[in-house]
Amino acid sequence: MRRVRSRRLVSSTDLIPPPPAAAPAAATGVASPQRAAGPLPAHERIFALDVLRGVALLGIFIMNMPGFSHSLFAGAGGLELPQSGLDRVVGVLREVFVAGRFNTLFSLLFGIGFTLQLARLEVTRPEDATLVYVRRLVVLGLIGGLHATLLWSGDVLLVYAVLGFVLLALRRAPDAVLIAIVLACVALPAAFDAARPWLFDARGQAMAAFDAQDLEASNNVAYGEGSFLDAVRETTRMFRWGATTALGRWSYALFYAHMASGLFLGFLIGRHGWARRLDALAPRLPVLQRTALAAALAFGAVAWLARPGAANEPDTAFAFIAAFALEAAHLACMALYGATLVRLARTARGARWLRPFATLGRMPLTHYLLQTALGTFVFYHWGLGYWNEAGPAADVALAVGLFLVVQLPFGAWWLSRHRHGPVEGVWRRLSYGRSTD
């Protein structure tokens, strides 16, 4: 998702082809009123944001791979996958450095993109800017709904579509309100952990355990032994379970809150134009890095000390503290990664090394869906059939390998021939009501 021989800092305009002479809006990223809304021209894109999207996609693939290789409920039915010493080490490293970081980063970028896209629409199509963006969200929701119900229940596109409507409703809210929402989203998982004994009595917990065992068993049959249609039916069943059971709804609520924290932070960044003023803000990036690193270490230490099984068996207060600190550590680590990547992207050597990620970040929807296609093909019975045969080490190696060998070359090849990704093209055509080529 690189090191620097020349430390010369370069501006964003050094990292992209020079704009045509007739494109004065390139400096601001807002199209002139004469140009119809459509795909953002290459000279108007922000290189660092594309880099962040590309790297975030790699992190997301790494964390999603276990959901492709075995049941999300693995262990509930008593079947524990064998793990080597390497698997245990890789599993710990994945949880410490990847889990919860990159999907939050991607949410942050969605929030920033919301402000950039809506501002552009308000210039190019002031008469129906909100309506066009509503269409964008509806189409994204349809794509996400199909993905979640037919291909993989771990979909995030539907989450973005729903939260996008929330952003539309709150786009004029004061900063204080948005910050309060972020804090509430960080606190919700902590409150859930603390209140779990009251939310689920003994009978409710027994039923949840039974559901998990049943789902693991049916996953193993459908994904590990069944046909493509069997896998589709099982995915639909998984989605229905999440929407109709108490534990499933709580799981969705917690996931929505986790994603919303990054999304609203991104909206605040975009609202204040910070993404467009990276040159002016560059001197502050080292301070942000140091602050984020200190916060990540501090919150991580608190989460570890207050975790279940610590020296003092945690009560409700300890459960709240541990979960809150863990969510805060995710945000701090995300900020650290983001600031580091932006600093690298502003150096000559870093820009060259990161350019493939930026290319990938120009078509994130296509690549996100491609990851589902690759992951399910490798592990499901209708594909190569390696279900339940990969541990954490193999999962990570496969995600990185497919990303480097398949996704990066495919992205470069496609964008050398087209202005935007194939799924992005469908999304734009349905959103704008016409071809945007």
Secondary structure, 3 states (H helix, E strand, C coil): CCCCCCCCECCHHHHCCCCCCCCHHHHCCCCCCCCCCCCCCHHHCCHHHHHHHHHHHHHHHHHHHHHHHCCCCCCCCCCCCCCCHHHHHHHHHHHHHCCCCHHHHHHHHHHHHHHHHHHHHHHHCCCCHHHHHHHHHHHHHHHHHHHHHHHCCCCCHHHHHHHHHHHHHHCCCCHHHHHHHHHHHHHHHHHHHHHHHHHCCHHHHHHHHHHHHHHHHHHHHHHHHCCHHHHHHHHHHHHHHHHHCHHHHHHHHHHHHHHHHHHHHHHHHHHCCHHHCHHHHHHHHHHHHHHHHHHHHHHHHHHHHCCCCCCCCCCHHHHHHHHHHHHHHHHHHHHHHHHHHHHHHCEHHHHHHHHHHHHHHCCHHHHHHHHHHHHHHHHCCCCCCCCCCCCHHHHHHHHHHHHHHHHHHHHHHHHCCCCCCHHHHHHHHHHHCCCCC
